[in-house]
Amino acid sequence: MKKPRFADSPITIVPTKHEFTTVEAAHYLNVSRPFIIKEIETGKLKHRMVGTHRRIAYQDLEEYKRKMLGLQEKALQQLADNAQDLGLGY
C-alpha cells in the first residue's frame, strides 16, 4: 500500500498575519541573517520597517521561498541536462 505523500512531513501552523524578525526568517529558511539582510537590500525579499527593525510578513517569506525553490530546481535540471549532453552518465 502506498503511503500518503505528506505522511512524514512536518506541519507548521503560523498565523497568516505573523511577521518574522530577520533572525526568525533566517532560521525559517535555514540561511544566515546577513543573507536575509542582503536579500532585503537588493529588493528580492519584501519587508517593512518597525522603527529601525525589519519585519517580514509570513506570506512574503513563503512567496520568496517558493520562488527560490523553483529557481533551484531549474538550475539542478540544467545541470542534469548538461551532464547528459556531455555523456557523464548522470
C-alpha positions as CSV (number, residue, x, y, z in Angstrom):
1,M,0.0,0.0,0.0
2,K,1.4,3.4,-1.0
3,K,2.0,5.9,1.8
4,P,0.3,9.3,1.5
5,R,2.6,11.9,0.1
6,F,2.8,14.0,3.2
7,A,2.7,11.3,5.8
8,D,6.1,12.1,7.2
9,S,6.1,15.8,6.5
10,P,6.3,18.2,9.5
11,I,3.4,20.7,9.9
12,T,3.9,24.3,10.9
13,I,1.0,26.4,12.0
14,V,1.6,30.1,11.6
15,P,-0.9,32.9,11.8
16,T,-1.3,34.5,8.3
17,K,-0.6,38.0,9.7
18,H,2.6,36.8,11.5
19,E,5.7,38.8,10.9
20,F,9.2,37.5,11.3
21,T,12.3,39.3,12.5
22,T,15.4,38.9,10.3
23,V,16.7,36.3,12.8
24,E,13.5,34.3,12.7
25,A,13.3,34.5,8.9
26,A,16.9,33.2,8.7
27,H,16.1,30.3,10.9
28,Y,12.9,29.5,9.0
29,L,14.8,29.5,5.6
30,N,17.9,27.8,7.2
31,V,20.2,30.6,6.0
32,S,22.2,33.3,7.7
33,R,20.9,36.6,9.0
34,P,23.4,38.6,6.8
35,F,22.0,36.7,3.7
36,I,18.4,37.8,4.7
37,I,19.6,41.4,5.0
38,K,21.3,41.2,1.6
39,E,18.2,39.8,0.0
40,I,16.1,42.6,1.6
41,E,18.6,45.3,0.5
42,T,18.6,44.0,-3.1
43,G,14.8,44.0,-3.2
44,K,14.4,40.3,-3.5
45,L,12.6,39.9,-0.2
46,K,9.8,42.2,0.9
47,H,9.8,43.7,4.3
48,R,8.6,46.7,6.3
49,M,10.3,48.8,8.9
50,V,9.1,49.0,12.5
51,G,11.3,51.8,13.9
52,T,14.8,50.6,13.0
53,H,13.8,47.0,12.8
54,R,12.9,45.0,9.7
55,R,9.8,42.8,9.7
56,I,9.0,40.2,7.1
57,A,5.4,39.0,6.6
58,Y,4.9,35.2,6.6
59,Q,3.2,35.3,3.2
60,D,6.1,37.3,1.7
61,L,8.6,34.8,3.2
62,E,6.6,31.9,1.8
63,E,6.5,33.6,-1.6
64,Y,10.2,34.1,-1.6
65,K,10.8,30.5,-0.5
66,R,8.7,29.1,-3.4
67,K,10.4,31.4,-5.9
68,M,13.9,30.3,-4.7
69,L,13.0,26.6,-4.7
70,G,11.7,27.0,-8.3
71,L,15.0,28.6,-9.3
72,Q,17.0,25.9,-7.6
73,E,15.0,23.1,-9.3
74,K,15.5,24.8,-12.6
75,A,19.3,25.1,-12.0
76,L,19.5,21.5,-11.0
77,Q,17.6,20.4,-14.1
78,Q,20.0,22.4,-16.2
79,L,23.0,20.8,-14.6
80,A,21.5,17.3,-15.2
81,D,20.7,18.2,-18.8
82,N,24.3,19.4,-19.3
83,A,25.7,16.2,-17.7
84,Q,23.5,14.1,-20.1
85,D,24.7,16.2,-23.1
86,L,28.3,15.6,-22.1
87,G,27.7,11.9,-21.6
88,L,28.7,11.9,-17.9
89,G,26.1,9.2,-17.1
90,Y,24.0,11.2,-14.6
